[in-house]
């Protein structure tokens, strides 16, 4: 599904799960087409000004290194890797918690 330059690459099961990963924002040079979705399943892919931004939950360091190895294997130039604060989560299915009053 594509919405305003964003493509959700995750499969939704409709079930809520407790996750313990960290949300990362990874930027690569060049605008990737949707055919690269399989390589980055579970990540949201957005194109912007000639770059592609991958945002999604990474479970642990080996998972992160696997994503970075895929980027390298595809011959893409890595521009940045950023761990986002714990309360930030990509995608339309995310919900922000409201403080208890």
Phi and psi in degrees as GROMACS dihedral restraints (atoms count N, CA, C in turn):
[ dihedral_restraints ]
;  ai    aj    ak    al  type     phi  dphi    fc
    3     4     5     6     1  -119.4    20    10
    4     5     6     7     1   129.2    20    10
    6     7     8     9     1  -135.8    20    10
    7     8     9    10     1   111.2    20    10
    9    10    11    12     1    52.9    20    10
   10    11    12    13     1    44.6    20    10
   12    13    14    15     1    85.3    20    10
   13    14    15    16     1    -3.8    20    10
   15    16    17    18     1  -104.4    20    10
   16    17    18    19     1   141.0    20    10
   18    19    20    21     1  -128.6    20    10
   19    20    21    22     1   122.5    20    10
   21    22    23    24     1   -82.9    20    10
   22    23    24    25     1   126.9    20    10
   24    25    26    27     1  -105.9    20    10
   25    26    27    28     1     2.1    20    10
   27    28    29    30     1   -93.3    20    10
   28    29    30    31     1   155.0    20    10
   30    31    32    33     1   -94.9    20    10
   31    32    33    34     1   125.3    20    10
   33    34    35    36     1   -93.6    20    10
   34    35    36    37     1   129.0    20    10
   36    37    38    39     1   -99.1    20    10
   37    38    39    40     1   -11.5    20    10
   39    40    41    42     1    80.8    20    10
   40    41    42    43     1     1.4    20    10
   42    43    44    45     1  -106.1    20    10
   43    44    45    46     1   143.1    20    10
   45    46    47    48     1   -85.2    20    10
   46    47    48    49     1   136.2    20    10
   48    49    50    51     1  -129.3    20    10
   49    50    51    52     1   149.7    20    10
   51    52    53    54     1   -81.9    20    10
   52    53    54    55     1   124.7    20    10
   54    55    56    57     1  -116.3    20    10
   55    56    57    58     1   150.1    20    10
   57    58    59    60     1  -124.2    20    10
   58    59    60    61     1    13.1    20    10
   60    61    62    63     1   -84.3    20    10
   61    62    63    64     1   179.6    20    10
   63    64    65    66     1  -113.4    20    10
   64    65    66    67     1   138.7    20    10
   66    67    68    69     1   -83.7    20    10
   67    68    69    70     1   127.5    20    10
   69    70    71    72     1  -116.8    20    10
   70    71    72    73     1   151.1    20    10
   72    73    74    75     1  -119.1    20    10
   73    74    75    76     1   115.4    20    10
   75    76    77    78     1  -117.9    20    10
   76    77    78    79     1   126.1    20    10
   78    79    80    81     1  -113.4    20    10
   79    80    81    82     1   129.4    20    10
   81    82    83    84     1  -121.7    20    10
   82    83    84    85     1   152.1    20    10
   84    85    86    87     1   -78.2    20    10
   85    86    87    88     1   137.4    20    10
   87    88    89    90     1    96.9    20    10
   88    89    90    91     1   148.9    20    10
   90    91    92    93     1   -89.2    20    10
   91    92    93    94     1   112.7    20    10
   93    94    95    96     1   -81.9    20    10
   94    95    96    97     1   143.1    20    10
   96    97    98    99     1   -83.1    20    10
   97    98    99   100     1   170.4    20    10
   99   100   101   102     1   -64.7    20    10
  100   101   102   103     1   -15.7    20    10
  102   103   104   105     1   -67.1    20    10
  103   104   105   106     1   -16.8    20    10
  105   106   107   108     1   -83.4    20    10
  106   107   108   109     1    -2.5    20    10
  108   109   110   111     1   -56.4    20    10
  109   110   111   112     1   -38.9    20    10
  111   112   113   114     1   -61.6    20    10
  112   113   114   115     1   -37.6    20    10
  114   115   116   117     1   -67.8    20    10
  115   116   117   118     1   -23.7    20    10
  117   118   119   120     1  -126.0    20    10
  118   119   120   121     1    39.8    20    10
  120   121   122   123     1   -57.6    20    10
  121   122   123   124     1   135.9    20    10
  123   124   125   126     1    94.4    20    10
  124   125   126   127     1    -6.3    20    10
  126   127   128   129     1  -111.0    20    10
  127   128   129   130     1   148.1    20    10
  129   130   131   132     1   -87.3    20    10
  130   131   132   133     1   134.4    20    10
  132   133   134   135     1  -117.6    20    10
  133   134   135   136     1   123.6    20    10
  135   136   137   138     1  -130.5    20    10
  136   137   138   139     1   134.7    20    10
  138   139   140   141     1  -100.3    20    10
  139   140   141   142     1   143.1    20    10
  141   142   143   144     1  -158.0    20    10
  142   143   144   145     1   117.4    20    10
  144   145   146   147     1    52.4    20    10
  145   146   147   148     1    43.6    20    10
  147   148   149   150     1    86.4    20    10
  148   149   150   151     1    -0.8    20    10
  150   151   152   153     1  -117.3    20    10
  151   152   153   154     1   164.2    20    10
  153   154   155   156     1  -119.8    20    10
  154   155   156   157     1   132.3    20    10
  156   157   158   159     1  -109.5    20    10
  157   158   159   160     1   121.0    20    10
  159   160   161   162     1  -104.2    20    10
  160   161   162   163     1   126.3    20    10
  162   163   164   165     1  -130.6    20    10
  163   164   165   166     1   131.3    20    10
  165   166   167   168     1   176.8    20    10
  166   167   168   169     1   173.9    20    10
  168   169   170   171     1   -81.2    20    10
  169   170   171   172     1   132.5    20    10
  171   172   173   174     1  -116.6    20    10
  172   173   174   175     1   123.5    20    10
  174   175   176   177     1   -71.9    20    10
  175   176   177   178     1   -37.6    20    10
  177   178   179   180     1  -163.0    20    10
  178   179   180   181     1  -179.8    20    10
  180   181   182   183     1   -62.1    20    10
  181   182   183   184     1   -42.4    20    10
  183   184   185   186     1   -60.0    20    10
  184   185   186   187     1   -35.7    20    10
  186   187   188   189     1   -63.9    20    10
  187   188   189   190     1   -45.0    20    10
  189   190   191   192     1   -61.7    20    10
  190   191   192   193     1   -44.5    20    10
  192   193   194   195     1   -64.3    20    10
  193   194   195   196     1   -34.0    20    10
  195   196   197   198     1   -62.9    20    10
  196   197   198   199     1   -42.6    20    10
  198   199   200   201     1   -64.2    20    10
  199   200   201   202     1   -45.1    20    10
  201   202   203   204     1   -65.1    20    10
  202   203   204   205     1   -36.6    20    10
  204   205   206   207     1   -64.9    20    10
  205   206   207   208     1   -38.3    20    10
  207   208   209   210     1   -63.0    20    10
  208   209   210   211     1   -43.1    20    10
  210   211   212   213     1   -59.1    20    10
  211   212   213   214     1   -46.6    20    10
  213   214   215   216     1   -63.7    20    10
  214   215   216   217     1   -44.4    20    10
  216   217   218   219     1   -62.4    20    10
  217   218   219   220     1   -28.6    20    10
  219   220   221   222     1   -84.6    20    10
  220   221   222   223     1    -1.2    20    10
  222   223   224   225     1    75.0    20    10
  223   224   225   226     1    23.5    20    10
  225   226   227   228     1   -88.8    20    10
  226   227   228   229     1   150.0    20    10
  228   229   230   231     1   -92.5    20    10
  229   230   231   232     1   118.2    20    10
  231   232   233   234     1   -77.7    20    10
  232   233   234   235     1   125.8    20    10
  234   235   236   237     1  -100.5    20    10
  235   236   237   238     1   -39.9    20    10
  237   238   239   240     1  -161.9    20    10
  238   239   240   241     1   154.5    20    10
  240   241   242   243     1  -133.7    20    10
  241   242   243   244     1   125.0    20    10
  243   244   245   246     1  -137.1    20    10
  244   245   246   247     1   125.4    20    10
  246   247   248   249     1   -79.7    20    10
  247   248   249   250     1   127.3    20    10
  249   250   251   252     1   -90.9    20    10
  250   251   252   253     1   155.3    20    10
  252   253   254   255     1   -55.2    20    10
  253   254   255   256     1   150.3    20    10
  255   256   257   258     1   -55.2    20    10
  256   257   258   259     1   -29.4    20    10
  258   259   260   261     1   -83.8    20    10
  259   260   261   262     1    -6.0    20    10
  261   262   263   264     1   -94.2    20    10
  262   263   264   265     1   129.9    20    10
  264   265   266   267     1  -142.5    20    10
  265   266   267   268     1   135.5    20    10
  267   268   269   270     1   -77.5    20    10
  268   269   270   271     1   166.0    20    10
  270   271   272   273     1    93.4    20    10
  271   272   273   274     1   157.4    20    10
  273   274   275   276     1   -71.7    20    10
  274   275   276   277     1   -19.5    20    10
  276   277   278   279     1   -81.7    20    10
  277   278   279   280     1    -5.6    20    10
  279   280   281   282     1   -74.1    20    10
  280   281   282   283     1   148.7    20    10
  282   283   284   285     1  -127.9    20    10
  283   284   285   286     1   136.2    20    10
  285   286   287   288     1   -90.6    20    10
  286   287   288   289     1   134.0    20    10
  288   289   290   291     1   -77.1    20    10
  289   290   291   292     1   139.4    20    10
  291   292   293   294     1   -94.4    20    10
  292   293   294   295     1   141.0    20    10
  294   295   296   297     1   -66.7    20    10
  295   296   297   298     1   147.1    20    10
  297   298   299   300     1   -72.6    20    10
  298   299   300   301     1   136.5    20    10
